[in-house]
Amino acid sequence: MAWTECREPRPFATRRLVCFPHAGGSSYFFREWRKGLPEFEVHAVCYPGRADRFGEAPATDLVAMAGEIADAVRPLMDRPTTLFGHSMGAVVAYETARILEAEGARPAHLFVSGTRPAHSVRSEARAAALDDESAIATLVDLGGTDAELLDNPMFRELILPYVKGDFQMLGAYTHRAGPLLRCPVTAVLGDSDSRVTPDQAARWAEHTTGTFRQRVVPGDHFYLTASPPYDVVREALGAEHDETRRG
């Protein structure tokens, strides 16, 4: 099964955007972004174990998965390609960017949303993977899933295997020393996100030699559900373009 999906190919778009979902998320989370960012050809990463890949076993190694995603993204980079990851997806996007850059394929920009930097991924992921109730409690705390749905036994039976798999994979992740990214990085977070503070998100700057920016927007951990950060993406890429022209 393909690692990315593009619901609306745009052969004349000058740029591509590849979106990486959160833990427990799927490519469906970004299905409306093609409407909000018509100047991009939008692709969304498809993690195994859910949605169209429901019959597959969830991934267990985040870096190995990033390597497979990098293989899928590389052919897309005939146009400037930006990576946008939310929560766990930010760490996956970061590792994907590292692999691409190590092979000489530089992303145009990396957006890391709603998470601490890769070298300080929190231990809650390990706890959330321990049992069903821990995973459910984490989902409720994050706020990305309707609490009424989580009370439905059939829904829980459907989602818990891959949700716990994601938490287990993230909990097992250890940041590896290596060259810093060269691409620009923008960290985005909600002003009422209980999982990450502006000071913590600012430490993503330690992972790149490129330009670093930070944007704090209204909302909680899932600020982008109600207000996708389309303008943040445009502003960051526009500012980067202006700096390149001046340089």
C-alpha positions in Angstrom: 0.0 0.0 0.0 1.2 3.5 -0.8 2.8 5.6 2.0 1.2 8.8 0.8 -2.1 9.8 -0.8 -3.0 12.8 -2.9 -6.7 13.4 -3.2 -6.3 16.0 -5.9 -3.2 15.9 -8.1 -2.2 19.4 -9.3 0.3 19.0 -12.1 0.6 22.8 -12.4 1.1 23.6 -8.7 4.6 24.9 -8.1 5.0 23.4 -4.6 4.0 20.3 -2.8 3.1 19.8 0.9 3.4 16.5 2.7 1.4 16.2 5.9 2.2 13.7 8.8 -0.7 12.8 11.1 -0.5 12.6 14.9 -0.5 9.4 17.0 -3.7 7.5 16.3 -4.3 9.7 13.3 -4.7 8.9 9.6 -4.3 10.7 6.3 -8.0 11.6 6.6 -7.1 14.3 9.1 -5.6 16.4 6.3 -8.2 15.7 3.6 -9.5 19.3 3.5 -6.1 21.0 3.3 -6.1 20.8 -0.5 -9.0 23.3 -0.3 -7.3 25.6 2.1 -4.0 25.6 0.2 -4.9 25.5 -3.4 -1.5 26.7 -4.5 0.0 23.4 -3.2 -0.3 19.8 -4.3 -1.2 18.3 -0.9 -0.1 14.8 0.0 -0.9 13.0 3.4 1.1 10.2 4.9 -0.7 6.9 5.4 0.4 5.1 8.5 -0.2 1.3 8.5 -3.0 -0.2 10.6 -5.8 2.3 9.9 -8.0 3.8 7.2 -7.1 2.3 3.8 -4.2 0.3 5.4 -6.4 -1.1 8.2 -5.4 -4.7 7.4 -1.7 -4.1 8.0 0.1 -4.3 11.3 1.0 -1.0 12.9 4.6 0.2 12.6 6.9 -0.5 15.5 10.0 1.5 14.7 9.6 5.2 14.1 13.0 5.7 12.4 12.5 2.7 10.1 9.0 4.0 9.2 10.5 7.4 8.4 12.9 5.7 6.0 10.1 4.1 4.1 8.2 7.4 4.0 11.4 9.1 2.7 11.5 6.6 -0.1 7.9 7.5 -1.0 8.5 11.3 -0.7 11.7 11.4 -2.7 10.1 11.2 -6.1 7.8 14.1 -5.1 10.8 16.4 -4.7 11.0 17.4 -8.3 9.1 20.4 -7.0 9.9 22.3 -3.8 8.4 20.1 -1.1 7.5 21.1 2.4 6.9 18.7 5.3 4.2 19.4 8.0 3.9 17.1 11.0 1.6 17.4 14.0 2.4 15.9 17.4 3.9 12.4 16.8 3.8 13.3 13.1 6.3 16.2 13.7 8.9 13.7 15.0 8.2 11.4 12.0 8.5 14.4 9.6 11.7 15.5 11.3 13.3 12.0 10.9 12.1 11.8 7.3 13.7 15.2 6.7 17.0 13.9 8.2 17.0 10.9 5.9 16.2 13.0 2.8 18.9 15.5 3.6 21.5 12.7 4.3 20.8 11.5 0.7 21.1 14.9 -0.8 17.3 15.7 -1.1 16.6 18.9 0.9 13.0 19.7 1.9 12.0 23.2 1.2 10.7 23.7 4.8 9.8 21.6 7.9 6.8 22.5 10.1 6.8 20.9 13.5 3.4 21.3 15.2 2.2 20.6 18.7 5.3 18.9 20.1 8.5 19.2 22.0 11.7 18.8 20.1 12.8 15.3 19.0 15.5 15.1 21.6 13.0 15.5 24.5 10.0 13.4 23.4 7.9 12.8 26.5 7.6 9.5 28.4 3.8 9.7 28.5 3.8 7.8 25.2 5.3 4.8 27.0 2.6 4.9 29.8 -0.2 5.4 27.2 0.8 2.1 25.5 0.5 0.0 28.7 -3.2 -0.8 28.5 -6.5 0.2 27.0 -7.5 2.6 29.7 -4.2 4.5 29.6 -4.5 4.9 25.9 -8.1 6.2 26.2 -7.1 8.6 29.0 -4.3 10.0 26.8 -6.7 10.5 23.9 -9.2 12.3 26.1 -6.5 14.5 27.5 -5.2 15.4 24.1 -8.7 16.3 22.9 -8.4 15.0 19.4 -11.1 12.4 19.7 -14.8 12.7 20.6 -15.2 11.4 24.2 -18.6 9.9 23.3 -17.0 7.8 20.6 -14.4 6.5 23.1 -17.3 5.2 25.2 -18.4 3.0 22.3 -17.0 -0.5 22.7 -17.0 -1.2 18.9 -15.1 2.1 18.2 -12.6 1.3 20.9 -12.0 -2.2 19.6 -11.4 -0.6 16.1 -9.0 2.1 17.0 -7.1 0.9 20.1 -4.7 -1.5 18.4 -3.2 1.2 16.2 -3.4 4.0 18.8 -1.5 1.8 21.3 0.9 0.9 18.6 1.7 4.5 17.8 2.2 5.3 21.5 4.4 2.3 21.9 6.5 3.3 18.8 6.8 6.9 20.0 7.7 5.7 23.5 10.5 3.5 22.1 11.9 6.4 20.0 15.3 7.7 20.9 16.8 10.7 19.2 20.1 9.8 17.5 23.0 12.2 17.2 23.9 13.3 13.7 24.2 16.3 11.4 21.7 19.1 11.9 19.1 19.8 9.3 19.9 22.5 6.8 16.3 23.3 5.9 14.3 26.1 7.6 12.1 24.9 10.5 8.9 26.5 11.9 7.4 25.4 15.2 3.7 25.9 15.7 1.7 25.4 18.9 -1.6 26.3 20.4 -1.5 28.9 23.2 -3.4 26.6 25.6 -1.6 23.3 24.7 -1.0 21.5 27.9 1.6 19.3 26.3 4.2 21.8 25.1 5.2 25.4 26.1 6.6 28.1 23.8 10.0 27.7 25.5 10.0 24.0 24.9 8.9 24.3 21.3 11.6 26.9 20.7 14.3 24.3 21.3 13.5 22.9 17.8 15.9 25.6 16.8 18.7 23.3 18.1 18.0 20.8 15.2 18.7 23.0 12.2 21.3 25.4 10.8 18.6 26.9 8.7 16.2 29.7 9.6 14.0 29.0 12.7 10.7 30.6 13.4 8.0 30.0 16.0 4.3 30.7 15.8 1.9 30.5 18.8 -1.8 30.4 17.6 -5.1 30.3 19.5 -6.2 26.8 20.7 -5.2 23.7 22.5 -3.2 20.7 21.3 -5.5 20.2 18.4 -5.8 23.8 17.4 -5.6 22.9 13.8 -8.9 21.0 13.8 -10.9 24.2 14.1 -8.3 26.5 12.5 -5.8 24.8 10.2 -2.7 27.0 10.0 -2.9 27.8 6.3 -1.8 31.4 6.8 1.1 30.3 9.0 2.3 28.0 6.2 2.0 30.7 3.6 3.7 33.4 5.8 6.6 31.2 6.7 7.3 30.1 3.1 6.7 33.7 1.8 9.2 35.1 4.3 11.7 32.4 3.4 11.3 33.2 -0.3 11.9 36.9 0.4 15.1 36.2 2.4 16.3 34.0 -0.4 15.8 36.7 -3.0 17.5 39.3 -0.8 20.4 36.9 -0.3 
